[in-house]
């Protein structure tokens, strides 16, 4: 059971990072992976992503491939949870 006196976000993250990652996941979906920057931007645009999501995706390094939204978040410098298991 979690301690109600501790922050609700995992160590290494903050609520803003979690919100940004959730928005990325929402507008990219599960079917796009693996994908490069341009594919991710195109998919997010197809899904009517807000300008902030598109701007984040355009900042990804050209030529890189990503297996999941966690890798995208890490490439953007967002805080991510540490693997627990």
DSSP file (Angstrom, degrees, kcal/mol; ACC not computed):
  #  RESIDUE AA STRUCTURE BP1 BP2  ACC     N-H-->O    O-->H-N    N-H-->O    O-->H-N    TCO  KAPPA ALPHA  PHI   PSI    X-CA   Y-CA   Z-CA
    1    1 A X              0   0    0      0, 0.0     2,-0.1     0, 0.0     0, 0.0   0.000 360.0 360.0 360.0 140.4    0.0    0.0    0.0
    2    2 A X        -     0   0    0      1,-0.1     2,-0.6     2,-0.0     6,-0.0  -0.439 360.0-110.6 -80.8 153.8    1.3    3.5   -0.8
    3    3 A X    >   -     0   0    0      1,-0.1     3,-1.9    -2,-0.1    -1,-0.1  -0.735  18.1-150.9 -84.0 118.3    2.0    6.1    1.8
    4    4 A X  T 3  S+     0   0    0     -2,-0.6    -1,-0.1     1,-0.3     4,-0.1   0.605  94.9  61.5 -67.4  -8.7   -0.5    8.9    1.5
    5    5 A X  T 3  S+     0   0    0      2,-0.1    -1,-0.3     3,-0.0     2,-0.2   0.471  91.1  82.7 -94.9  -2.5    2.1   11.3    2.9
    6    6 A X  S <  S-     0   0    0     -3,-1.9    -4,-0.0     1,-0.1     0, 0.0  -0.672  94.8 -87.7 -98.4 155.2    4.5   10.7    0.0
    7    7 A X        -     0   0    0     -2,-0.2    -1,-0.1     1,-0.1    -4,-0.1  -0.236  31.1-129.3 -58.0 150.6    4.3   12.4   -3.4
    8    8 A X  S    S+     0   0    0     -4,-0.1     2,-0.4     2,-0.1    -1,-0.1   0.530  85.2  79.1 -81.3  -6.7    2.1   10.7   -6.0
    9    9 A X  S    S-     0   0    0      4,-0.1     3,-0.1     1,-0.1    -2,-0.1  -0.813  87.8-107.7-103.8 144.5    4.7   10.7   -8.7
   10   10 A X    >   -     0   0    0     -2,-0.4     3,-1.6     1,-0.1    -1,-0.1  -0.240  48.0 -82.7 -64.7 155.7    7.6    8.2   -8.8
   11   11 A X  T 3  S+     0   0    0      1,-0.2    71,-0.4    -4,-0.1    -1,-0.1  -0.312 118.0  32.7 -56.5 139.7   11.1    9.4   -8.0
   12   12 A X  T 3  S+     0   0    0      1,-0.3    68,-0.3    69,-0.1     2,-0.3   0.420 109.7  79.7  90.8  -0.2   12.8   11.0  -11.0
   13   13 A X    <   -     0   0    0     -3,-1.6    -1,-0.3    66,-0.2     2,-0.3  -0.860  56.7-158.4-130.4 165.8    9.6   12.4  -12.3
   14   14 A X     >  -     0   0    0     -2,-0.3     4,-2.2    65,-0.2     3,-0.2  -0.921  39.1-101.2-136.5 169.2    7.3   15.4  -11.8
   15   15 A X  H  > S+     0   0    0     -2,-0.3     4,-2.5     1,-0.2     5,-0.2   0.855 119.7  55.6 -61.4 -36.2    3.7   15.9  -12.6
   16   16 A X  H  > S+     0   0    0      2,-0.2     4,-2.4     1,-0.2    -1,-0.2   0.923 108.4  47.9 -62.9 -43.7    4.5   18.0  -15.7
   17   17 A X  H  > S+     0   0    0     -3,-0.2     4,-2.6     1,-0.2    -2,-0.2   0.914 111.9  50.3 -62.4 -42.4    6.7   15.3  -17.2
   18   18 A X  H  X S+     0   0    0     -4,-2.2     4,-2.4     1,-0.2    -2,-0.2   0.903 110.8  49.3 -62.4 -40.8    4.0   12.7  -16.5
   19   19 A X  H  X S+     0   0    0     -4,-2.5     4,-2.1     2,-0.2    -1,-0.2   0.904 111.8  48.4 -65.4 -41.4    1.4   14.9  -18.2
   20   20 A X  H  X S+     0   0    0     -4,-2.4     4,-2.2     2,-0.2    -2,-0.2   0.914 112.6  47.9 -65.9 -41.8    3.6   15.5  -21.2
   21   21 A X  H  X S+     0   0    0     -4,-2.6     4,-2.6     1,-0.2    -2,-0.2   0.896 110.3  52.1 -66.5 -38.8    4.3   11.8  -21.6
   22   22 A X  H  X S+     0   0    0     -4,-2.4     4,-2.5     2,-0.2    -1,-0.2   0.897 109.2  50.3 -62.5 -40.0    0.6   10.9  -21.2
   23   23 A X  H  X S+     0   0    0     -4,-2.1     4,-2.0     2,-0.2    -2,-0.2   0.898 110.1  50.4 -65.9 -39.9   -0.2   13.4  -24.0
   24   24 A X  H  X S+     0   0    0     -4,-2.2     4,-1.3     1,-0.2     5,-0.2   0.955 112.7  46.3 -60.0 -49.4    2.5   11.8  -26.2
   25   25 A X  H  X S+     0   0    0     -4,-2.6     4,-2.1     1,-0.2     3,-0.3   0.897 110.8  53.3 -61.0 -41.4    1.0    8.3  -25.6
   26   26 A X  H  < S+     0   0    0     -4,-2.5    -1,-0.2     1,-0.2    -2,-0.2   0.895 115.3  38.8 -61.4 -41.2   -2.5    9.5  -26.2
   27   27 A X  H  < S+     0   0    0     -4,-2.0    20,-0.3    -5,-0.2    -1,-0.2   0.553 118.2  47.3 -92.7  -7.7   -1.7   11.0  -29.6
   28   28 A X  H  < S-     0   0    0     -4,-1.3     4,-0.3    -3,-0.3     3,-0.2   0.782  88.9-163.3 -99.1 -33.9    0.7    8.4  -30.8
   29   29 A X     <  -     0   0    0     -4,-2.1     3,-0.1    -5,-0.2     4,-0.1  -0.159  35.2 -77.9  76.6-176.1   -1.3    5.2  -30.0
   30   30 A X  S    S+     0   0    0      1,-0.1     3,-0.4     2,-0.1    -1,-0.2   0.588 115.6  66.1 -98.6 -14.1    0.0    1.7  -29.7
   31   31 A X  S    S+     0   0    0     -3,-0.2    -1,-0.1     1,-0.2    -2,-0.1   0.534  82.6  74.2 -90.2  -6.0    0.3    0.8  -33.4
   32   32 A X  S    S+     0   0    0     -4,-0.3    -1,-0.2    -3,-0.1     2,-0.1   0.679  72.0 145.6 -83.2 -18.0    3.0    3.2  -34.5
   33   33 A X        +     0   0    0     -3,-0.4    34,-0.1    -4,-0.1     2,-0.1  -0.424  52.2  33.0 -83.4 147.3    6.0    1.4  -32.9
   34   34 A X  S    S+     0   0    0     32,-0.7     2,-0.3    -2,-0.1    33,-0.2   0.701  90.3 147.8 -71.9 156.4    8.8    1.2  -33.8
   35   35 A X  E     -A   66   0A   0     31,-2.0    31,-2.7    -2,-0.1     2,-0.2  -0.995  40.2-128.1-156.0 154.8    9.0    4.6  -35.5
   36   36 A X  E  >  -A   65   0A   0     -2,-0.3     4,-2.3    29,-0.2     5,-0.2  -0.436  45.0 -89.1 -96.2 176.8   11.3    7.5  -36.3
   37   37 A X  H  > S+     0   0    0     27,-0.7     4,-2.6    24,-0.4     5,-0.2   0.914 124.3  48.4 -54.2 -51.3   10.7   11.1  -35.6
   38   38 A X  H  > S+     0   0    0      1,-0.2     4,-2.4     2,-0.2    -1,-0.2   0.877 111.5  50.4 -63.4 -37.5    8.9   11.9  -38.9
   39   39 A X  H  > S+     0   0    0      2,-0.2     4,-2.5     1,-0.2    -1,-0.2   0.898 111.4  49.0 -65.0 -39.6    6.6    9.0  -38.5
   40   40 A X  H  X S+     0   0    0     -4,-2.3     4,-2.6     2,-0.2    -2,-0.2   0.910 111.0  48.9 -67.4 -42.0    5.8   10.0  -34.9
   41   41 A X  H  X S+     0   0    0     -4,-2.6     4,-2.4    -5,-0.2    -2,-0.2   0.926 112.7  48.6 -62.0 -44.2    5.1   13.6  -36.0
   42   42 A X  H  X S+     0   0    0     -4,-2.4     4,-2.3    -5,-0.2    -2,-0.2   0.921 112.4  47.6 -63.2 -44.0    2.8   12.4  -38.8
   43   43 A X  H  X S+     0   0    0     -4,-2.5     4,-1.6     2,-0.2    -2,-0.2   0.928 112.5  48.7 -64.1 -44.6    0.9   10.0  -36.5
   44   44 A X  H  <>S+     0   0    0     -4,-2.6     5,-2.3     1,-0.2    -1,-0.2   0.904 111.1  50.5 -62.6 -40.6    0.4   12.7  -33.8
   45   45 A X  H ><5S+     0   0    0     -4,-2.4     3,-1.7     1,-0.2    -1,-0.2   0.905 107.8  53.3 -63.4 -40.9   -0.8   15.2  -36.5
   46   46 A X  H 3<5S+     0   0    0     -4,-2.3    -1,-0.2     1,-0.3    -2,-0.2   0.838 108.3  51.4 -59.9 -33.0   -3.3   12.6  -37.8
   47   47 A X  T 3<5S-     0   0    0     -4,-1.6    -1,-0.3   -20,-0.3    -2,-0.2   0.152 119.6-111.2 -93.0  18.6   -4.6   12.2  -34.2
   48   48 A X  T < 5 -     0   0    0     -3,-1.7    -3,-0.2     1,-0.1    -2,-0.1   0.871  48.1-173.9  56.4  43.1   -5.1   16.0  -33.8
   49   49 A X      < -     0   0    0     -5,-2.3    -1,-0.1   -22,-0.2   -25,-0.0  -0.363  27.2-105.9 -65.3 145.9   -2.3   16.4  -31.3
   50   50 A X    >>  -     0   0    0      1,-0.1     4,-2.0   -27,-0.1     3,-0.7  -0.259  34.1-101.1 -68.4 163.3   -1.9   19.9  -29.7
   51   51 A X  H 3> S+     0   0    0      1,-0.2     4,-2.8     2,-0.2     5,-0.2   0.836 120.1  59.3 -55.2 -37.1    1.0   22.1  -30.8
   52   52 A X  H 3> S+     0   0    0      2,-0.2     4,-2.1     1,-0.2    -1,-0.2   0.890 106.2  47.0 -62.2 -40.3    3.0   21.3  -27.7
   53   53 A X  H <> S+     0   0    0     -3,-0.7     4,-2.4     2,-0.2    -1,-0.2   0.932 113.7  48.0 -66.6 -45.9    3.0   17.5  -28.5
   54   54 A X  H  X S+     0   0    0     -4,-2.0     4,-2.1     1,-0.2    -2,-0.2   0.900 111.0  51.2 -62.3 -40.5    4.0   18.2  -32.1
   55   55 A X  H  X S+     0   0    0     -4,-2.8     4,-0.8    -5,-0.2    -1,-0.2   0.913 109.7  50.2 -63.3 -42.4    6.8   20.6  -31.0
   56   56 A X  H >< S+     0   0    0     -4,-2.1     3,-1.0     1,-0.2     4,-0.4   0.941 111.3  48.2 -59.7 -47.3    8.1   18.0  -28.6
   57   57 A X  H >< S+     0   0    0     -4,-2.4     3,-1.4     1,-0.3    -1,-0.2   0.858 105.7  57.4 -64.7 -35.1    8.2   15.3  -31.3
   58   58 A X  H 3< S+     0   0    0     -4,-2.1    -1,-0.3     1,-0.3    -2,-0.2   0.711  98.6  62.9 -68.4 -18.6    9.9   17.7  -33.8
   59   59 A X  T << S+     0   0    0     -3,-1.0    -1,-0.3    -4,-0.8    -2,-0.2   0.586  79.4 109.8 -80.2 -10.7   12.7   18.1  -31.2
   60   60 A X  S <  S-     0   0    0     -3,-1.4     2,-0.2    -4,-0.4    16,-0.1  -0.315  84.7 -92.2 -65.1 149.4   13.6   14.4  -31.4
   61   61 A X    >   -     0   0    0      1,-0.1     3,-1.4     2,-0.1   -24,-0.4  -0.411  41.8-115.5 -66.0 133.1   16.9   13.5  -33.1
   62   62 A X  T 3  S+     0   0    0      1,-0.2     3,-0.1    -2,-0.2    -1,-0.1  -0.421  98.4  25.2 -66.2 139.7   16.6   12.9  -36.8
   63   63 A X  T 3  S+     0   0    0      1,-0.3    -1,-0.2    -2,-0.1     2,-0.2   0.298  92.1 122.8  89.8 -10.2   17.4    9.3  -37.8
   64   64 A X    <   -     0   0    0     -3,-1.4   -27,-0.7     2,-0.0     2,-0.4  -0.549  49.1-148.4 -83.8 151.7   16.7    7.8  -34.4
   65   65 A X  E     -A   36   0A   0     -2,-0.2     2,-0.4   -29,-0.2   -29,-0.2  -0.936   8.1-155.4-118.3 144.9   14.1    5.0  -34.0
   66   66 A X  E     -A   35   0A   0    -31,-2.7   -31,-2.0    -2,-0.4   -32,-0.7  -0.952  14.0-163.1-124.4 139.3   12.0    4.5  -30.9
   67   67 A X  S    S-     0   0    0     -2,-0.4     2,-0.3   -33,-0.2    -1,-0.1   0.668  74.4  -8.1 -92.3 -20.7   10.4    1.3  -29.6
   68   68 A X  S  > S-     0   0    0    -33,-0.1     4,-1.5   -35,-0.1     3,-0.4  -0.969  76.9 -88.4-166.0 173.8    7.9    3.0  -27.3
   69   69 A X  H  > S+     0   0    0     -2,-0.3     4,-2.8     1,-0.2     5,-0.2   0.787 118.5  64.2 -67.9 -27.1    6.8    6.2  -25.6
   70   70 A X  H  > S+     0   0    0      2,-0.2     4,-2.4     1,-0.2    -1,-0.2   0.920 103.1  47.9 -61.3 -43.6    9.2    5.7  -22.7
   71   71 A X  H  > S+     0   0    0     -3,-0.4     4,-2.3     2,-0.2    -1,-0.2   0.880 111.3  50.9 -65.5 -37.4   12.1    6.0  -25.2
   72   72 A X  H  X S+     0   0    0     -4,-1.5     4,-1.7     2,-0.2    -2,-0.2   0.938 109.9  49.9 -62.9 -46.6   10.6    9.1  -26.7
   73   73 A X  H  <>S+     0   0    0     -4,-2.8     5,-2.6     1,-0.2     4,-0.4   0.911 111.1  49.0 -59.5 -43.7   10.2   10.6  -23.2
   74   74 A X  H ><5S+     0   0    0     -4,-2.4     3,-1.4     1,-0.2    -1,-0.2   0.911 108.9  52.4 -62.8 -42.3   13.8    9.8  -22.3
   75   75 A X  H 3<5S+     0   0    0     -4,-2.3    -1,-0.2     1,-0.3    -2,-0.2   0.808 108.9  51.5 -63.8 -29.0   15.0   11.4  -25.6
   76   76 A X  T 3<5S-     0   0    0     -4,-1.7    -1,-0.3    -5,-0.1    -2,-0.2   0.482 118.5-113.3 -85.3  -3.2   13.1   14.5  -24.8
   77   77 A X  T < 5 +     0   0    0     -3,-1.4    -3,-0.2    -4,-0.4     2,-0.2   0.679  63.2 153.0  80.3  17.6   14.7   14.7  -21.3
   78   78 A X      < -     0   0    0     -5,-2.6    -1,-0.3    -6,-0.2     2,-0.1  -0.542  53.3-102.0 -77.6 146.5   11.5   14.0  -19.5
   79   79 A X        -     0   0    0     -2,-0.2     2,-0.3   -65,-0.1   -65,-0.2  -0.447  44.9-170.5 -64.9 138.4   11.8   12.3  -16.1
   80   80 A X        -     0   0    0    -68,-0.3   -62,-0.0    -2,-0.1     2,-0.0  -0.951  25.1-101.4-132.0 153.4   10.9    8.6  -16.2
   81   81 A X        -     0   0    0     -2,-0.3     2,-0.3     1,-0.1   -69,-0.1  -0.338  36.7-115.4 -68.3 151.5   10.4    6.0  -13.6
   82   82 A X        -     0   0    0    -71,-0.4     2,-0.2     1,-0.1    -1,-0.1  -0.667  38.5 -98.7 -82.8 145.1   13.2    3.6  -12.9
   83   83 A X        -     0   0    0     -2,-0.3    -1,-0.1     1,-0.2     0, 0.0  -0.465  35.5-166.1 -64.9 131.8   12.4    0.0  -13.7
   84   84 A X              0   0    0     -2,-0.2    -1,-0.2     1,-0.1    -2,-0.0   0.681 360.0 360.0 -96.4 -19.2   11.3   -1.7  -10.5
   85   85 A X              0   0    0      0, 0.0    -1,-0.1     0, 0.0    -2,-0.1   0.380 360.0 360.0-124.1 360.0   11.5   -5.4  -11.5
